Amino acid sequence: MCKFELNEHNKQIVTEVCESYGNKAGNVIHVLHGVQGKLGYLPAEVQEFIAMQLHMPVSQVYGIVSFYSFFTMTPKGKYPIDVCLGTACYVRGSDKVLEEFKRALGIGEGQTTPDGKFSLNTLRCVGACGLAPVATIGEKVYGRLTPNMVAGVLAEYANM
């Protein structure tokens, strides 16, 4: 992964998102969501620039980004994988599914593959408990997963 650069193009993107919400500190969550949607993540340089645009302390922006699990300060892979570790999924073996994703991808939780294709994270509930254990890749939900199914799931993304 290359280091993030807050160049003029990226500053323009952040400025446009901030302006679309009236440069108001009260809209910071909307701004963060919009900027992350365009840049993929919220590195420290971007948080500082957002704080400046919204006339608020950087510590407040950082506090929001670090509190909400939706926001990320590190780049996600092109295909972010989230394995549910909520109660229903966990008792049905999602921990073993997670271990197989780690093994197959050669990365740990919170990491991204060197090629930037996949990132691996966990969450507490997808809201599909009847399909437990569940994992998502992007917006697609995979239910009733077993460790033996992981290779097939990953194969769907081989030529993408």
N, C-alpha and C positions, 0 to 999 in steps of 0.2 A: 504494500500500500504506500502511496506517496503522501508526503506531508501536506496538510491543508494549507492553502494560501488565501488569505483574505485580500484578493486582488480587486481591481476596480469593478470587474464584472460581478463578483460575489457581493461586493458592497452595494452595487446597484440592485441586485436581487433582494437583499435584506432591506434596503431603503424602500423599495416598492411595496414589500409586504408590510413594513411598519406604517407607511403612508396609507395603505388600504384600510388600516385599522385606526386611522387618525392619530398616529404617534402617541397613543394614550397608554400609560402604564397599566390601566385597568384591563387592557386587552392583551396583556403580555402572553397569556397562554395561547390565545389565537395566533399571535405573532410567532411564537415559538413553533407551534404546529405547522404554520404556513412555511416558515423558513426551513424547518426540517424536511418538509415535503419536497422542497425545491433543491436543497443541498444534500439531503440524505442523513445528516447528523448535525449536532450543535457543538463544535469545538469551542474552546475558551475564547479564541479570537472573535468568533461570531457572537458569543454571549456578551462580550465586552462592547461590541458594536451595537447590538440590540439595546443594551442598557443605555448607551449614549443616545441612541435615537429616541428612546422612550423616556429619557430624563429620570432614570432610576438607578439605584446602586447595583453594581455588578453582582454583589453578594446576594441580592434578592433574586436576580435572574438565575444565578447558579443554584440557589436554594430550590427554585421551582424545577429546574432541569434535573437536579439530582434527586428530588423527591418523587416525581412521577415516573413510573417505569416505562411509560410510552416514549419518553425522550431519551436520546442517546448522545453521548459525547464522543463516541467512537464510531467509525463507519461500519455499517452493516454490509453483509454480502448482498450480491444481486438477488439472491434467494434466501431471505432470513427464515431460519427454522426455529420455531418455538415449540418445545415439548411441555405439555401440561403436567404439572406435579400436584394438582389439586387432589383432594382425598379420593374421589372416585377413580381417577386415572392412576393414582399411585398404588392403590390396593389392587388394581388390575395389571400392574407391571410397567408403568411408564418409566420407572427408574431403570429398568433393564433396556427399554427402548432408547432412553437417553444415552446409556452406556454404549449401545450399538452405533448410534449416530456419532458419538465421540470417536469410537474405534474406526468406523468407516471413513470419516472425514479427516481423522488425524488431528483434531483440535479439541480443546476443552470448552466448557461452558463460558460464554461471553467472548469467545474468540471468532475470528474470521479466517477462512482458508487462505493460504498465500496467494491464490489466483483471484481472490475477491468474489468468488462465486457463491459461497455459502457462509452464513454466520449461524451460530448455535446459541440459543438462550432457552431459559425456562420461564414459565409463568404459572400462576396459581389456578386459573380457571378460564377455559375457552367458552364455557356455557353449552357444552355438548356432552354432558356427563353420560348420557345414554349410549354414546359411542366410545366410551373409555376403553383403553387409553387413547388419547388424542394428541396429534401434533399438527401444526400448521406450517405451511411453506408459503410465504406471502399471504394471499387471501384464501388459499385452498386448504381445506380441512381434511385430514386423514384420520379416520377412526378405526377402532378395533385393531390397533397396531400391535404387532409382535416384533421382537428383534429380527426374526427371519424376513420380515417384510421391508426392512429399512433399505436394503440394497436395491430392491425393486422401485421403491419410492424415489431414491436418488437417481436411478437410471432414467426416470422420466425427464430429468433436467440435463442429461448428458450432452445433448446436442443443441442446447438452447444458448 
